[in-house]
Amino acid sequence: MSQDLNDFFKLLAEDKKKKKEEFNSVVGDLGLDSLFGEFAALKKKEKEKKVEVVLEQLVILIHLLVQVLMLPNANKKALAVLNWIEQR
């Protein structure tokens, strides 16, 4: 009976070890360094996207200002646009 229990617990330990190795092979390394590295990369991408959006908005604004400056009475209209921008 004692030998049977020994064998039983030995099989359980081996199975547990196999499952842990299988889990580690599927999941991989989830250390804190890895998680912080991924977080930093995501934050950097988010910041780059925000900068890109702001640059696109600036290009649109400059394009609009150029169009306004090409209109008759451009100085008055440009001043009106600049005043509107300052009020925001």
Distance bins in CASP14 RR format, pairs under 12 A and 6 or more apart:
PFRMAT RR
TARGET T0000
AUTHOR 0000-0000-0000
RMODE 2
METHOD distances of the structure
MODEL  1
1 7 0 0 0 0 0 1 0 0 0 0 0
1 8 0 0 0 0 0 1 0 0 0 0 0
2 8 0 0 0 0 0 1 0 0 0 0 0
2 9 0 0 0 0 0 1 0 0 0 0 0
3 9 0 0 0 0 0 1 0 0 0 0 0
3 10 0 0 0 0 0 1 0 0 0 0 0
4 10 0 0 0 0 0 1 0 0 0 0 0
4 11 0 0 0 0 0 1 0 0 0 0 0
5 11 0 0 0 0 0 1 0 0 0 0 0
5 12 0 0 0 0 0 1 0 0 0 0 0
6 12 0 0 0 0 0 1 0 0 0 0 0
6 13 0 0 0 0 0 1 0 0 0 0 0
7 13 0 0 0 0 0 1 0 0 0 0 0
7 14 0 0 0 0 0 1 0 0 0 0 0
8 14 0 0 0 0 0 1 0 0 0 0 0
8 15 0 0 0 0 0 1 0 0 0 0 0
9 15 0 0 0 0 0 1 0 0 0 0 0
9 16 0 0 0 0 0 1 0 0 0 0 0
10 16 0 0 0 0 0 1 0 0 0 0 0
10 17 0 0 0 0 0 1 0 0 0 0 0
11 17 0 0 0 0 0 1 0 0 0 0 0
11 18 0 0 0 0 0 1 0 0 0 0 0
12 18 0 0 0 0 0 1 0 0 0 0 0
12 19 0 0 0 0 0 1 0 0 0 0 0
13 19 0 0 0 0 0 1 0 0 0 0 0
13 20 0 0 0 0 0 1 0 0 0 0 0
14 20 0 0 0 0 0 1 0 0 0 0 0
14 21 0 0 0 0 0 1 0 0 0 0 0
15 21 0 0 0 0 0 1 0 0 0 0 0
15 22 0 0 0 0 0 1 0 0 0 0 0
16 22 0 0 0 0 0 1 0 0 0 0 0
16 23 0 0 0 0 0 1 0 0 0 0 0
17 23 0 0 0 0 0 1 0 0 0 0 0
17 24 0 0 0 0 0 1 0 0 0 0 0
18 24 0 0 0 0 0 1 0 0 0 0 0
18 25 0 0 0 0 0 1 0 0 0 0 0
19 25 0 0 0 0 0 1 0 0 0 0 0
19 26 0 0 0 0 0 1 0 0 0 0 0
19 27 0 0 0 0 0 1 0 0 0 0 0
20 26 0 0 0 0 0 1 0 0 0 0 0
20 27 0 0 0 0 0 1 0 0 0 0 0
20 28 0 0 0 0 0 1 0 0 0 0 0
21 27 0 0 0 0 0 1 0 0 0 0 0
21 28 0 0 0 0 0 1 0 0 0 0 0
22 28 0 0 0 0 0 1 0 0 0 0 0
23 30 0 0 0 0 0 1 0 0 0 0 0
24 30 0 0 0 0 1 0 0 0 0 0 0
24 31 0 0 0 0 0 1 0 0 0 0 0
27 34 0 0 0 0 0 1 0 0 0 0 0
28 34 0 0 0 0 1 0 0 0 0 0 0
29 35 0 0 0 0 1 0 0 0 0 0 0
29 37 0 0 0 0 0 1 0 0 0 0 0
29 38 0 0 0 0 0 1 0 0 0 0 0
30 36 0 0 0 0 0 1 0 0 0 0 0
30 37 0 0 0 0 0 1 0 0 0 0 0
30 38 0 0 0 0 0 1 0 0 0 0 0
31 37 0 0 0 0 1 0 0 0 0 0 0
31 38 0 0 0 0 0 1 0 0 0 0 0
32 38 0 0 0 0 0 1 0 0 0 0 0
32 39 0 0 0 0 0 1 0 0 0 0 0
33 39 0 0 0 0 0 1 0 0 0 0 0
33 40 0 0 0 0 0 1 0 0 0 0 0
34 40 0 0 0 0 0 1 0 0 0 0 0
34 41 0 0 0 0 0 1 0 0 0 0 0
35 41 0 0 0 0 0 1 0 0 0 0 0
35 42 0 0 0 0 0 1 0 0 0 0 0
36 42 0 0 0 0 0 1 0 0 0 0 0
36 43 0 0 0 0 0 1 0 0 0 0 0
37 43 0 0 0 0 1 0 0 0 0 0 0
37 44 0 0 0 0 1 0 0 0 0 0 0
38 44 0 0 0 0 0 1 0 0 0 0 0
38 45 0 0 0 0 0 1 0 0 0 0 0
39 45 0 0 0 0 0 1 0 0 0 0 0
39 46 0 0 0 0 0 1 0 0 0 0 0
40 46 0 0 0 0 0 1 0 0 0 0 0
40 47 0 0 0 0 0 1 0 0 0 0 0
41 47 0 0 0 0 0 1 0 0 0 0 0
41 48 0 0 0 0 0 1 0 0 0 0 0
42 48 0 0 0 0 0 1 0 0 0 0 0
42 49 0 0 0 0 0 1 0 0 0 0 0
43 49 0 0 0 0 0 1 0 0 0 0 0
43 50 0 0 0 0 0 1 0 0 0 0 0
44 50 0 0 0 0 0 1 0 0 0 0 0
44 51 0 0 0 0 0 1 0 0 0 0 0
45 51 0 0 0 0 0 1 0 0 0 0 0
45 52 0 0 0 0 0 1 0 0 0 0 0
46 52 0 0 0 0 0 1 0 0 0 0 0
46 53 0 0 0 0 0 1 0 0 0 0 0
47 53 0 0 0 0 0 1 0 0 0 0 0
47 54 0 0 0 0 0 1 0 0 0 0 0
48 54 0 0 0 0 0 1 0 0 0 0 0
48 55 0 0 0 0 0 1 0 0 0 0 0
49 55 0 0 0 0 0 1 0 0 0 0 0
49 56 0 0 0 0 0 1 0 0 0 0 0
50 56 0 0 0 0 0 1 0 0 0 0 0
50 57 0 0 0 0 0 1 0 0 0 0 0
51 57 0 0 0 0 0 1 0 0 0 0 0
51 58 0 0 0 0 0 1 0 0 0 0 0
52 58 0 0 0 0 0 1 0 0 0 0 0
52 59 0 0 0 0 0 1 0 0 0 0 0
53 59 0 0 0 0 0 1 0 0 0 0 0
53 60 0 0 0 0 0 1 0 0 0 0 0
54 60 0 0 0 0 0 1 0 0 0 0 0
54 61 0 0 0 0 0 1 0 0 0 0 0
55 61 0 0 0 0 0 1 0 0 0 0 0
55 62 0 0 0 0 0 1 0 0 0 0 0
56 62 0 0 0 0 0 1 0 0 0 0 0
56 63 0 0 0 0 0 1 0 0 0 0 0
57 63 0 0 0 0 0 1 0 0 0 0 0
57 64 0 0 0 0 0 1 0 0 0 0 0
57 85 0 0 0 0 0 1 0 0 0 0 0
58 64 0 0 0 0 0 1 0 0 0 0 0
58 65 0 0 0 0 0 1 0 0 0 0 0
58 85 0 0 0 0 0 1 0 0 0 0 0
59 65 0 0 0 0 0 1 0 0 0 0 0
59 66 0 0 0 0 0 1 0 0 0 0 0
60 66 0 0 0 0 0 1 0 0 0 0 0
60 67 0 0 0 0 0 1 0 0 0 0 0
61 67 0 0 0 0 0 1 0 0 0 0 0
61 68 0 0 0 0 0 1 0 0 0 0 0
61 81 0 0 0 0 1 0 0 0 0 0 0
61 82 0 0 0 0 0 1 0 0 0 0 0
61 84 0 0 0 0 0 1 0 0 0 0 0
61 85 1 0 0 1 0 0 0 0 0 0 0
61 88 0 0 0 0 0 1 0 0 0 0 0
62 68 0 0 0 0 0 1 0 0 0 0 0
62 69 0 0 0 0 0 1 0 0 0 0 0
62 81 0 0 0 0 0 1 0 0 0 0 0
62 85 0 0 0 0 0 1 0 0 0 0 0
63 69 0 0 0 0 0 1 0 0 0 0 0
63 70 0 0 0 0 0 1 0 0 0 0 0
64 70 0 0 0 0 0 1 0 0 0 0 0
64 71 0 0 0 0 0 1 0 0 0 0 0
64 77 0 0 0 0 0 1 0 0 0 0 0
64 78 0 0 0 0 0 1 0 0 0 0 0
64 81 1 0 0 1 0 0 0 0 0 0 0
64 82 0 0 0 0 0 1 0 0 0 0 0
64 84 0 0 0 0 0 1 0 0 0 0 0
64 85 0 0 0 0 0 1 0 0 0 0 0
65 71 0 0 0 0 0 1 0 0 0 0 0
65 74 0 0 0 0 1 0 0 0 0 0 0
65 77 0 0 0 0 1 0 0 0 0 0 0
65 78 1 0 0 1 0 0 0 0 0 0 0
65 79 0 0 0 0 0 1 0 0 0 0 0
65 80 0 0 0 0 0 1 0 0 0 0 0
65 81 1 0 0 1 0 0 0 0 0 0 0
65 82 0 0 0 0 1 0 0 0 0 0 0
65 84 0 0 0 0 0 1 0 0 0 0 0
65 85 0 0 0 0 1 0 0 0 0 0 0
66 74 0 0 0 0 0 1 0 0 0 0 0
66 77 0 0 0 0 0 1 0 0 0 0 0
66 78 0 0 0 0 1 0 0 0 0 0 0
66 81 0 0 0 0 0 1 0 0 0 0 0
67 74 0 0 0 0 1 0 0 0 0 0 0
67 77 0 0 0 0 1 0 0 0 0 0 0
67 78 0 0 0 0 0 1 0 0 0 0 0
67 81 0 0 0 0 0 1 0 0 0 0 0
68 74 1 0 0 1 0 0 0 0 0 0 0
68 75 0 0 0 0 1 0 0 0 0 0 0
68 76 0 0 0 0 1 0 0 0 0 0 0
68 77 1 0 1 0 0 0 0 0 0 0 0
68 78 1 0 1 0 0 0 0 0 0 0 0
68 79 0 0 0 0 1 0 0 0 0 0 0
68 80 0 0 0 0 1 0 0 0 0 0 0
68 81 1 0 1 0 0 0 0 0 0 0 0
68 82 0 0 0 0 1 0 0 0 0 0 0
68 84 0 0 0 0 0 1 0 0 0 0 0
68 85 0 0 0 0 0 1 0 0 0 0 0
69 75 0 0 0 0 1 0 0 0 0 0 0
69 76 0 0 0 0 0 1 0 0 0 0 0
69 77 1 0 0 1 0 0 0 0 0 0 0
69 78 1 0 1 0 0 0 0 0 0 0 0
69 79 0 0 0 0 0 1 0 0 0 0 0
69 80 0 0 0 0 0 1 0 0 0 0 0
69 81 0 0 0 0 1 0 0 0 0 0 0
69 82 0 0 0 0 0 1 0 0 0 0 0
70 77 0 0 0 0 1 0 0 0 0 0 0
70 78 0 0 0 0 0 1 0 0 0 0 0
71 77 1 0 1 0 0 0 0 0 0 0 0
71 78 0 0 0 0 1 0 0 0 0 0 0
71 80 0 0 0 0 0 1 0 0 0 0 0
71 81 0 0 0 0 0 1 0 0 0 0 0
72 78 0 0 0 0 0 1 0 0 0 0 0
73 79 0 0 0 0 0 1 0 0 0 0 0
73 80 0 0 0 0 1 0 0 0 0 0 0
74 80 0 0 0 0 0 1 0 0 0 0 0
74 81 0 0 0 0 0 1 0 0 0 0 0
74 82 0 0 0 0 0 1 0 0 0 0 0
75 81 0 0 0 0 0 1 0 0 0 0 0
75 82 0 0 0 0 0 1 0 0 0 0 0
76 82 0 0 0 0 0 1 0 0 0 0 0
76 83 0 0 0 0 0 1 0 0 0 0 0
77 83 0 0 0 0 0 1 0 0 0 0 0
77 84 0 0 0 0 0 1 0 0 0 0 0
78 84 0 0 0 0 0 1 0 0 0 0 0
78 85 0 0 0 0 0 1 0 0 0 0 0
79 85 0 0 0 0 0 1 0 0 0 0 0
79 86 0 0 0 0 0 1 0 0 0 0 0
80 86 0 0 0 0 0 1 0 0 0 0 0
80 87 0 0 0 0 0 1 0 0 0 0 0
81 87 0 0 0 0 0 1 0 0 0 0 0
81 88 0 0 0 0 0 1 0 0 0 0 0
82 88 0 0 0 0 0 1 0 0 0 0 0
END
